[in-house]
Amino acid sequence: MAKVVRSLIGKVEKDAAHKSVTVLVERRVKHPLLGKIVKKFKKYRAHDENNQYKAGDQVVIVECKPISKTKAWSVESLASKAA
């Protein structure tokens, strides 16, 4: 049986740390009572081996084994460059 790898698309918010980026992932969900579509945000710390992703870039992150206390995601590829 093949292992399912979770992946998310988000925007790089911070790239100050060495070999790490903070990625903001937005998702849209329906409010249970009001029925209105609302945005929910979550930040993930992701591993960036070559320090190649900068703030504003849209990236694809995948789940991996824990690298540190806060990092369990790795940047897989660039979705779109910052304008």
C-alpha positions as CSV (number, residue, x, y, z in Angstrom):
1,M,0.0,0.0,0.0
2,A,1.4,3.4,-1.0
3,K,2.0,6.0,1.6
4,V,-0.2,9.1,1.3
5,V,1.9,12.3,1.5
6,R,0.0,15.4,2.5
7,S,0.8,18.6,0.6
8,L,-0.4,22.2,1.0
9,I,0.0,25.4,-1.0
10,G,0.8,28.6,0.8
11,K,2.6,31.9,0.8
12,V,6.1,32.4,2.3
13,E,5.6,34.9,5.1
14,K,9.1,34.9,6.6
15,D,12.5,33.7,5.4
16,A,14.8,35.2,8.0
17,A,15.8,31.9,9.7
18,H,18.6,29.7,8.2
19,K,17.2,26.8,6.1
20,S,13.6,27.6,7.3
21,V,10.6,29.5,6.0
22,T,7.2,30.3,7.6
23,V,4.4,29.4,5.2
24,L,0.9,30.9,5.6
25,V,-1.8,28.5,4.3
26,E,-5.3,29.8,3.7
27,R,-8.4,27.6,3.5
28,R,-12.0,28.5,3.0
29,V,-14.7,26.7,5.0
30,K,-18.4,27.2,5.4
31,H,-19.4,28.6,8.8
32,P,-21.5,26.0,10.6
33,L,-24.3,28.4,11.8
34,L,-24.3,31.3,9.3
35,G,-23.5,29.3,6.2
36,K,-21.1,32.0,5.0
37,I,-17.7,31.1,3.5
38,V,-15.0,32.3,5.8
39,K,-11.2,32.2,5.5
40,K,-9.1,30.4,8.0
41,F,-5.3,30.7,8.2
42,K,-2.5,28.6,9.7
43,K,1.2,29.0,9.7
44,Y,3.6,26.1,9.1
45,R,7.4,26.1,9.6
46,A,9.0,24.4,6.6
47,H,12.5,23.2,5.7
48,D,14.2,25.1,2.9
49,E,17.6,23.4,2.3
50,N,19.1,26.0,-0.1
51,N,17.5,29.2,1.3
52,Q,16.1,29.8,-2.2
53,Y,12.5,30.8,-1.3
54,K,11.8,34.5,-0.4
55,A,8.9,36.3,1.3
56,G,5.9,36.5,-1.0
57,D,6.6,33.3,-3.0
58,Q,3.8,30.8,-3.4
59,V,5.2,27.3,-2.5
60,V,4.1,23.7,-2.2
61,I,5.0,22.1,1.1
62,V,4.9,18.4,1.9
63,E,4.7,16.6,5.3
64,C,7.9,14.9,6.3
65,K,9.5,13.4,9.4
66,P,10.1,15.9,12.2
67,I,13.3,17.9,11.5
68,S,13.1,20.0,14.7
69,K,10.7,20.9,17.5
70,T,8.5,23.1,15.1
71,K,9.4,21.8,11.6
72,A,7.7,18.7,10.2
73,W,7.1,20.1,6.7
74,S,9.5,20.6,3.7
75,V,9.2,22.9,0.7
76,E,8.8,20.8,-2.4
77,S,8.5,23.3,-5.2
78,L,7.8,26.9,-6.2
79,A,4.2,27.5,-7.4
80,S,4.7,31.2,-8.3
81,K,7.3,33.8,-7.7
82,A,6.7,37.0,-5.7
83,A,5.7,40.0,-7.7
